[in-house]
Amino acid sequence: MQSAIKNIQHATLDLLTDRIGRITDYREANKILYGLSGINSFFRHQEDFSTMLEFLKPSYVVCEGSDRREYGDYQTPPELSDSIWLHLKAEGISPDVIIEPTFGKGSFIISSLKYFQEIRKIYGIEIHEPYYWQTKFAILELFIHGSLINKPDIYLYHDNIFKFDFKEITASSEDGDILILGNPPWVTNSELGSLNSGNLPEKSNLKSLNGLDAITGKGNFDICEYVILMMLKSFPKCKGHLAMLTKNSVIRNLIYDLPSMKYGIGSMTAFKIDAKKYFNAAVEASLFKCSLDGNDKDISCRCKVSSFISPQSIKNTFGWVNGKFVSDTVLYEHNKKYDGVSPFIWRQGIKHDCSNVMELEMLPNSKYRNGFGQETDIEDELIYGLIKSSDLNSPVITQLRKYVIVTQRMIGESTTYIEYKFPKLHQYLTENKHHFDQRKSSIYKNKPLFSIFGVGEYSFKPYKVAISGLYKRSTFSLILPVNGKPLMLDDTCYHLGFDNITETVFVWAILNSVHVQELLAAITFLDAKRPYTKDVLMRLDINQVACDMTYEEIAAQIESLDKAMLVNVNENKWITFREQFTNVKDKEGDQPSLFACQKGVGV
């Protein structure tokens, strides 16, 4: 309450002192303040009221402190909340009941009171007590010093949204149009867990993920997403709208899960906002608006994308098309025939979570330097060239910046052989064992010493086609061996491995064709943290694309490559490639070889 009172105008303090300063019972004070502001139970109990009376004295100490991260705290500035209410009003939205599940400093509630005269009730929940009181006093001041006519019943609760019982609010909201709105925390459950925060939902597998998905990160979800799902679940029979400020990734997750969640929402639009301007946050965010009217249900589960600056201009639509989740429904219609199943298994690069030890630079004296700046003299046999996402910026990759120690050829393989085969390397790894012990991921639990992940026989294929999962560019690079050894990729990259250059060049050309590039543009979200994932790449039906491409198109794609690389690339090989493609089936841990089985066909 202290931090809230410090923001009150002197005139308001004088009025409070005059009207309730001599009252001794909080219930009598509540009646007066309800008459002034419409806020029910302004003081929750006598202790609240006594504290207020103490602060009305001439001298008191104000003390405020909170960890912004613990609450995912990006408070909505009044200029934005005002603009959003005017936008909603222009769209014909006129709610009877407003529900804000995380009202913070109350910007949306204040704006609603200024611009909507038809509101009958306002409900708000907030976990952070200083904000709870700040909002109450801000509403009180608005009515004391403003010229507002409508005075709805306002119910504000200091509570944890994840433990709050919405039954009473639901029952009182079913007769009119509701508007659920706000700006829930922009933080994930894992981030809050690292802060030992109490502002967390009870642990549950929200989306019924399997064990591996939960371990590798898919079990991590945004608190904002959880809040929105709670609202949809709590008000299934109410009519009206939901309007939430949130990250674009949250909106995508919501639309992606709609078919399985079966919530009756429709007329969905994401209005992009300038998060840097309003929140100083380097993230893509939007106002997500949808209808809660069951009669207006959007069976297709699609969301329009617009801009808050130009809301009438629809840039594109994303969502579900015939069981496929896409980023641009119009572009997808022109390329959907290539959205199927990849005949090759896309692999993620090596994961070790110990870069300062495992990743090396080669020095002029042929020794290596690790990430700590330490020079080391170790055997070369288990050291391979390493390609990272930032290296995949040209059609063909042969230049190296980094090297990596590869301790295993397959996951779980024993590493005891290193001690007697490569004693210098074993000593180096042993000296740095404490760094391996500090790795937090459970994938290394009960695994051999110095284990890595994302490795298999496919890692040692001499020729690869690769793409960065992190960058916006959708082009694929050819990876060639260096000094007779295959190059490795890190876990931010995805790749296919091959045994011969001819086959590799054909696949590279197909993946960089206009057919695949347009399909990728239609099914990827470039503002995602990782636009290109294994799930996306496994949708590329290379077989179908090959059937629709002529050798002339392939020749145009590969004309920029080194001529020595194309010695065995010709139209006959292309015909063989296309004809046998459909008859080849992939084996786990390997890629099909279309030419190795051809008697008399040189590569």
Residue, then its C-alpha position, 0 to 999 in steps of 0.5 A: m500500500q505504501s508504494a501506491i499511496k506515494n502516487i496519489q495526488h495531494a488533493t486526493l489525500d486531503l479528501l480521504t483524510d476529510r472523509i474517512g480519517r476519523i472513521t474507525d470501522y473499515r466497513e463504514a469506510n468501504k461504504i463511502l469509497y464504494g459510493l465514490s468509486g464503485i469499488n467493492s470492499f476497498f479495504r479487505h479487513q480492519e488491518d487494511f484500513s488501519t494501515m491506510l489511516e497510518f499512511l494518511k498521517p503527515s510522515y511515513v516511509v515509502c519502500e518499494g521493491s520487486d523483481r520485474r522478471e518474477y511477474g513477467d512485468y511489462q506494464t501497459p502504458p496508458e497511451l497503449s491501453d487507451s488506443i486499444w480501447l478506442h480500437l475495440k470501440a471502433e470495431g463495435i465491441s461494447p461489453d457489459v462485463i470486463i474481466e482482467p485476469t492480471f490487471g497490474k497497474g490497472s491501465f486497461i481498467i482505467s481506460s475502460l472507465k474513460y471510454f465505455q459508459e455501458i459497462r456494468k461490472i469489472y472484475g480484476i485479479e492481481i498477485h502483486e500487492p503494490y499494483y493491487w493498491q495502486t490500481k484501487f487508488a487510481i480508480l478512486e482518483l479518476f472518479i473524484h477528479g474526473s467527470l465520469i457518469n457511469k459507475p460500474d461495480i468493480y471487484l478487485y482481488h489480490d490473488n494468484i491467478f493460478k489458484f483463483d476460483f472463477k465460478e462466481i464471476t462466470a455465473s454473474s457474467e453469462d447474461g451479458d457480453i463479456l470482454i476478457l482482456g489484458n496483458p498477462p506475463w511475458v515469461t515462461n514457466s522455466e524462467l519463473g522456476s529459475l527465480n524460485s517464484g511462487n507466481l507459477p501454475e501447478k505443475s502439469n503436462l499442459k499439452s500431454l507431451n511425451g517424455l522426450d518432448a518435455i525433456t528437450g524443451k517442448g514442455n516449456f510454455d509461456i505463462c501468458e499462454y496458460v492464462i489465456l487457456m485458463m480464461l477460455k476454459s473458465f468462460p466456455k458458455c459466455k458470449g463476447h470477446l477476448a483481447m490480450l497483448t502477448k508475444n506472437s509465439v503465444i498466439r501461434n501456439l494457441i491457434y496450433d492447439l485449437p483443434s485438440m483443445k476444442y474451445g469455441i472461439g472464432s474471428m481471430t486477428a493478431f494486430k501487431i504492435d511495436a513492443k520496443k516502443y511500448f515495452n522496450a522489449a525485443v520481441e514480436a508481439s500483437l494484440f490477439k482478439c477473438s470472438l467468444d460467440g459459439n455461433d461465430k466459431d471459426i471451424s478452420c482455426r485461422c487467424k488474420v494478421s494485421s497491424f495495430i496502426s492499420p487494422q483494416s489492412i490484412k497482411n496474411t492469414f495463418g492457421w490450419v488448412n486441411g490438417k496442416f499448420v501454415s503461416d500463409t494460407v494463400l501462398y500455401e494453396h499454390n504449393k500445398k502439393y509439396d507438403g508431405v513427408s520427407p523421404f530422408i530423415w532430417r537430423q539435428g547437429i551435435k549437442h554437447d552443452c560444454s562449448n568452452v571445452m569441446e569447441l576449439e580453434m586451430l592455431p598456426n602451430s597445429k595446436y588447439r585453443n579452447g574457449f577458455g583461451q587455453e592452448t592444448d596439444i591433443e590427438d587429431e583423430l576425434i577432432y572434426g571441423l564444426i559448422k555453426s548456424s552463422d557459417l551457413n551463409s553461402p551455397v557451398i561450405t568448405q572454410l572452417r572457423k571452429y573444430v569440435i571433439v566428437t567422443q562418440r559415434m552413437i548416443g550412449e556409446s562407451t567412451t572408455y576407449i579414449e583413455y588408451k587410444f588417445p591419452k592426451l585427449h583423455q587427460y584434457l577431458t579429465e582435467n575439464k571433467h567438472h565442466f561436464d558435471q555441471r551440465k544441467s540437461s537430463i539427457y546426460k544423466n547416467k550416460p558415459l563420461f564426456s557424452i554428447f547428443g545428436v550423433g549417429e552414423y549419419s553424422f559421419k557422412p562425407y557430404k551433407v545438405a544443411i540449413s540453420g534453424l535460427y536464421k531467417r534465410s531459407t537457403f540450403s548449403l552444401i557441406l563438403p569434407v575437409n582433408g578427407k574428414p566429414l564436417m560436423l554441425d552444431d545443434t542449431c543446424y539441421h542436415l541430411g547426409f549422403d555418401n556421394i556428391t551427385e546425389t547430394v547436389f541433386v537434393w541441394a538443387i531441389l531444396n533451393s528450388v522455387h517450389v520448396q522455397e515458396l512452400l517454406a515461406a508458407i509454412t514457417f514463421l520467421d519471427a519464431k526463435r527457431p523458424y526452421t525445425k525438424d518438424v517443418l523440414m520433414r514436411l518437404d516432399i522432395n520426391q514430389v518436387a523432383c517429379d515436377m522438375t526438369y533437368e534444365e531447372i536443375a542445371a540452372q540451380i547448380e550452374s554456380l557450383d564448382k565445375a569439378m563438383l559437377v563432373n558426374v552430374n548429368e541428365n542421365k543421372w537425374i533421370t535415374f535419380r527421379e525414376q528410383f526415388t519412389n522405390v527407395k525407403d529410408k533406414e533409421g540412422d542412414q539416408p538412402s543411396l540411390f547410386a551406390c546400388q547401381k552397377g556400372v554407374g560411377v560417382 
